Amino acid sequence: MSTPTAPPRPLGVVTGASSGIGRALVDEFVGAGFDLIAVSDEDMTDDIARSGLGEHVRPLTADLATPSGNDDVVAALVADRRPVSAAVLNAGVGVHGRFDRADLADHLRVVGVNVVSPVWLAHHLLSGMVARGEGRLMVTSSIAADGPGPFQSTYAASKAFLSSFAQALRYEMRGAGVTVTSLEPGPTDTRFFARAKMEETWLARGPKADPATVAREGFAAMMAGKRRVVSGSKILKVQSIVTRRLPGAVSARFQAPLAKPRGDR
Ligand SMILES: NC(=O)c1ccc[n+]([C@@H]2O[C@H](COP(=O)([O-])OP(=O)(O)OC[C@H]3O[C@@H](n4cnc5c(N)ncnc54)[C@H](OP(=O)(O)O)[C@@H]3O)[C@@H](O)[C@H]2O)c1
């Protein structure tokens, strides 16, 4: 008598998997029975080995601000041959300060990681999902997408792009068996603010969500095929509803003090 073999584990992909929300998403995927390709800029091999997840998580190092980094991820997915059942395009960076005073290279890095890379990878991932008639895609946007973001202008605009992009893709995927979800966290306790040199701002010094909670809510929303999930406190959810209804000029006036650098006009 032949012994029954276990069904293969579905395959997931997370970008920006080395820290914060992305690292917590790794635990969500593995806990839900996925094998995972975990993409980050810094090598995660030691972290994955230490955490005992090596059997199910394959770390992939790629700089998603560059064309070669995105090419490498697509090539790795093609070489893997397994279909991707669920993917979260989560990698993101910020840049802080008045637009003309911050380095152009930093602004362009925001556009590369937060805008160009999700377009690049979503195109590859959705092509495969549509061909199979099933799949879950989520992008990590932000409540910064709700309106203009003075002193984080390119970051807020990149997140507005992502939220709009996700909604449009979701519409296009109707009937294809594929869902697209936008995860829109409020301030979350990760390395994000330090990396964007925003520690002295109101936003960074205010209350923050636990990245594990954000990842849990996001993963559940993606698997349930939801359109959008705002992750954070009740006050934050109300703030998001109000901000989305304000004219841009009014919203900019409210948002500016939250991200204004000390000593800036
Ligand atoms: N923290 C918040 O308050 C907040 C609020 C709303 C939305 N978000 C969004 O949540 C997402 C995750 O951010 P986080 O808060 O968890 O911050 P984080 O701890 O700084 O994590 C950012 C992740 O993105 C990766 N990444 C950055 N640049 C990359 C590049 N060029 N190539 C490949 N990977 C790159 C980082 O990898 P390495 O460590 O290897 O560089 C890291 O894994 C971002 O999209 C962010 O915009 C954050």
The ligand as an SDF file (V2000), in Angstrom:
LIG
                    3D

 48 52  0  0  0  0  0  0  0  0999 V2000
    6.8760   52.1470    9.9800 N   0  0  0  0  0  0  0  0  0  0  0  0
    5.8400   52.8940    9.6530 C   0  0  0  0  0  0  0  0  0  0  0  0
    5.4250   53.7910   10.4260 O   0  0  0  0  0  0  0  0  0  0  0  0
    5.1120   52.6550    8.3650 C   0  0  0  0  0  0  0  0  0  0  0  0
    3.8360   53.2210    8.2060 C   0  0  0  0  0  0  0  0  0  0  0  0
    3.1510   53.0030    7.0050 C   0  0  0  0  0  0  0  0  0  0  0  0
    3.7290   52.2480    6.0050 C   0  0  0  0  0  0  0  0  0  0  0  0
    4.9630   51.7180    6.1810 N   0  0  0  0  0  0  0  0  0  0  0  0
    5.5460   50.9400    5.0850 C   0  0  0  0  0  0  0  0  0  0  0  0
    5.7870   49.6390    5.5460 O   0  0  0  0  0  0  0  0  0  0  0  0
    6.7750   49.0260    4.7100 C   0  0  0  0  0  0  0  0  0  0  0  0
    7.7900   48.3280    5.5920 C   0  0  0  0  0  0  0  0  0  0  0  0
    8.4930   49.3250    6.3450 O   0  0  0  0  0  0  0  0  0  0  0  0
    8.8650   49.1270    7.8810 P   0  0  0  0  0  0  0  0  0  0  0  0
    8.1270   50.1420    8.6440 O   0  0  0  0  0  0  0  0  0  0  0  0
    8.7480   47.7190    8.2780 O   0  0  0  0  0  0  0  0  0  0  0  0
   10.3760   49.6420    7.8620 O   0  0  0  0  0  0  0  0  0  0  0  0
   11.7900   48.8850    7.9280 P   0  0  0  0  0  0  0  0  0  0  0  0
   11.9050   48.1370    9.1990 O   0  0  0  0  0  0  0  0  0  0  0  0
   12.7820   49.9490    7.6140 O   0  0  0  0  0  0  0  0  0  0  0  0
   11.7030   47.8150    6.7390 O   0  0  0  0  0  0  0  0  0  0  0  0
   11.8900   48.1930    5.4000 C   0  0  0  0  0  0  0  0  0  0  0  0
   12.1850   46.9530    4.5990 C   0  0  0  0  0  0  0  0  0  0  0  0
   12.3540   47.3490    3.2180 O   0  0  0  0  0  0  0  0  0  0  0  0
   13.5870   46.8200    2.7640 C   0  0  0  0  0  0  0  0  0  0  0  0
   14.2330   47.6660    1.7650 N   0  0  0  0  0  0  0  0  0  0  0  0
   14.4980   48.9890    1.8510 C   0  0  0  0  0  0  0  0  0  0  0  0
   15.1590   49.3960    0.7600 N   0  0  0  0  0  0  0  0  0  0  0  0
   15.3260   48.3010   -0.0140 C   0  0  0  0  0  0  0  0  0  0  0  0
   15.9460   48.0680   -1.2590 C   0  0  0  0  0  0  0  0  0  0  0  0
   16.5530   49.0460   -1.9250 N   0  0  0  0  0  0  0  0  0  0  0  0
   15.9300   46.8080   -1.7690 N   0  0  0  0  0  0  0  0  0  0  0  0
   15.3490   45.8020   -1.0890 C   0  0  0  0  0  0  0  0  0  0  0  0
   14.7340   45.9590    0.0980 N   0  0  0  0  0  0  0  0  0  0  0  0
   14.7420   47.1920    0.6200 C   0  0  0  0  0  0  0  0  0  0  0  0
   14.4580   46.7330    3.9800 C   0  0  0  0  0  0  0  0  0  0  0  0
   15.4640   45.7730    3.7080 O   0  0  0  0  0  0  0  0  0  0  0  0
   16.9650   45.9710    4.3000 P   0  0  0  0  0  0  0  0  0  0  0  0
   16.8030   46.0310    5.7970 O   0  0  0  0  0  0  0  0  0  0  0  0
   17.6380   44.7600    3.8330 O   0  0  0  0  0  0  0  0  0  0  0  0
   17.4890   47.2590    3.7350 O   0  0  0  0  0  0  0  0  0  0  0  0
   13.4720   46.2810    5.0340 C   0  0  0  0  0  0  0  0  0  0  0  0
   13.3160   44.8850    4.9870 O   0  0  0  0  0  0  0  0  0  0  0  0
    7.3470   50.1500    3.8560 C   0  0  0  0  0  0  0  0  0  0  0  0
    6.7840   50.0890    2.5650 O   0  0  0  0  0  0  0  0  0  0  0  0
    6.8870   51.4100    4.5730 C   0  0  0  0  0  0  0  0  0  0  0  0
    6.7640   52.5000    3.6940 O   0  0  0  0  0  0  0  0  0  0  0  0
    5.6730   51.8960    7.3510 C   0  0  0  0  0  0  0  0  0  0  0  0
  1  2  1  0
  2  3  2  0
  2  4  1  0
  4  5  1  0
  4 48  2  0
  5  6  2  0
  6  7  1  0
  7  8  2  0
  8  9  1  0
  8 48  1  0
  9 10  1  0
  9 46  1  0
 10 11  1  0
 11 12  1  0
 11 44  1  0
 12 13  1  0
 13 14  1  0
 14 15  2  0
 14 16  1  0
 14 17  1  0
 17 18  1  0
 18 19  2  0
 18 20  1  0
 18 21  1  0
 21 22  1  0
 22 23  1  0
 23 24  1  0
 23 42  1  0
 24 25  1  0
 25 26  1  0
 25 36  1  0
 26 27  1  0
 26 35  1  0
 27 28  2  0
 28 29  1  0
 29 30  1  0
 29 35  2  0
 30 31  1  0
 30 32  2  0
 32 33  1  0
 33 34  2  0
 34 35  1  0
 36 37  1  0
 36 42  1  0
 37 38  1  0
 38 39  2  0
 38 40  1  0
 38 41  1  0
 42 43  1  0
 44 45  1  0
 44 46  1  0
 46 47  1  0
M  CHG  2   8   1  16  -1
M  END
$$$$
